[in-house]
Every structure is written in C-alpha cells, then in structure tokens.
Amino acid sequence: MIQSKVTDPEGHLFSTVIHGAILGELVMAEEKHPIFPDDVIHQVSIMAEEAGEALKAANSYVHEGAPIEKIRDELLHTGAMVYRCLFHLTSIKFPEEDQGDSPS
C-alpha cells in the first residue's frame, strides 16, 4: 500500500496536487466535449478508453523507453473521466422497467 501523506519537494501533499491536476483535466475535457453521454455504458466506455491509453503508455515506458510523463498524462485523463462519470451518475437514463431491463 502507498502512504497517503507523501509530499512533493515543495511540501504539498501529492493528493492535493493530483486532485487539482485531475480537476484541471476535467475542465479542459468538458470545454472540448461539452456533451457527455446520458447512459452509463457509454460513460464508462469513455473512461475505460482512457484507462487503456494509460496502460498503453505504461507498456511503452517499460518496453520502449517512452517518457514516464505520458503515463502521468493518461492517468490524469482517466481520473478526469472517472470524476465525470461520477458527477453524471444522477443523470443516467436507465432502460424502462416494463421492457424487462433493469439496472443491476
């Protein structure tokens, strides 16, 4: 397990720095793509796509010597999409129950 109170060289808690960076990514994503799907499958698919990009960056870092900053960037994108999915949970449209479909 990673210690949660790790600080950067200036003494800032990494959790605070990371949270701020994720929120910055979220603002940029919402400006670039103001419309977000209203169904949970598409929302989580967008987040999973970003996670796949983070995995690709990690693989490139390990096997090709790509810069570690690319992993950080992709993880921030993923975090922003996690936040966006969480923020939109209340606006999700579920299939009609009379069709036999219900959210699990």
C-alpha positions in Angstrom: 0.0 0.0 0.0 1.2 3.5 -0.8 1.5 6.0 2.0 -1.2 8.6 1.6 0.6 11.6 3.1 3.5 11.8 0.6 4.7 15.3 -0.2 6.4 16.9 -3.2 9.7 18.8 -2.9 7.7 22.0 -2.0 5.9 20.2 0.8 2.5 20.0 -0.9 0.5 16.8 -0.3 0.6 14.8 -3.5 -3.1 14.1 -3.1 -3.9 17.8 -3.3 -1.6 18.3 -6.3 -3.1 15.3 -8.1 -6.7 16.2 -7.3 -6.0 19.7 -8.7 -4.5 18.3 -11.8 -7.4 15.9 -12.4 -9.9 18.8 -11.9 -7.9 20.8 -14.5 -8.1 17.9 -16.9 -11.8 17.7 -16.2 -12.4 21.3 -17.0 -10.5 21.0 -20.3 -12.4 17.8 -21.2 -15.7 19.5 -20.6 -14.8 22.5 -22.6 -13.6 20.3 -25.5 -16.5 17.9 -25.3 -19.4 19.7 -23.6 -21.9 16.9 -24.3 -21.4 13.7 -22.3 -23.5 10.6 -23.0 -26.5 10.1 -20.8 -26.2 6.4 -20.4 -23.8 4.6 -18.1 -22.4 2.2 -20.6 -21.2 4.9 -22.9 -19.9 7.0 -20.0 -17.9 4.2 -18.5 -16.7 3.2 -22.0 -15.1 6.6 -22.4 -13.4 6.2 -19.0 -12.2 2.7 -20.0 -10.8 4.0 -23.2 -8.7 6.5 -21.2 -7.5 3.7 -18.9 -6.5 1.7 -22.0 -4.4 4.7 -23.1 -2.7 4.7 -19.7 -2.0 1.0 -20.0 -0.5 1.6 -23.5 1.7 4.4 -22.1 2.9 2.1 -19.3 3.7 -0.6 -21.8 5.6 1.9 -24.0 7.5 3.1 -21.0 8.6 -0.4 -19.9 9.3 -1.9 -23.3 10.2 1.1 -25.5 11.7 3.6 -23.1 8.9 6.1 -23.7 8.7 9.0 -21.2 7.0 8.4 -17.9 5.2 11.7 -18.2 3.0 10.1 -20.8 1.7 7.7 -18.2 1.0 10.6 -15.8 -0.9 12.4 -18.6 -3.0 9.4 -19.4 -3.7 8.7 -15.8 -4.9 12.3 -15.3 -7.2 11.9 -18.3 -8.5 8.7 -16.8 -9.1 10.3 -13.4 -10.9 13.2 -15.1 -13.3 10.7 -16.8 -13.8 8.9 -13.5 -14.8 12.1 -12.0 -17.0 13.0 -14.9 -18.8 9.6 -14.7 -19.3 10.0 -11.0 -20.7 13.6 -11.5 -23.2 12.3 -14.1 -24.5 9.3 -12.2 -27.6 11.2 -11.2 -28.4 12.0 -14.9 -28.1 8.4 -16.2 -31.1 7.2 -18.1 -32.0 3.5 -17.4 -34.0 1.3 -19.7 -37.7 1.2 -19.0 -38.5 -1.5 -16.4 -41.6 -2.7 -18.4 -39.2 -3.9 -21.1 -37.7 -6.4 -18.7 -34.4 -4.5 -18.5 -33.4 -3.1 -15.1 -30.1 -1.8 -13.9 -28.0 -4.2 -11.8 
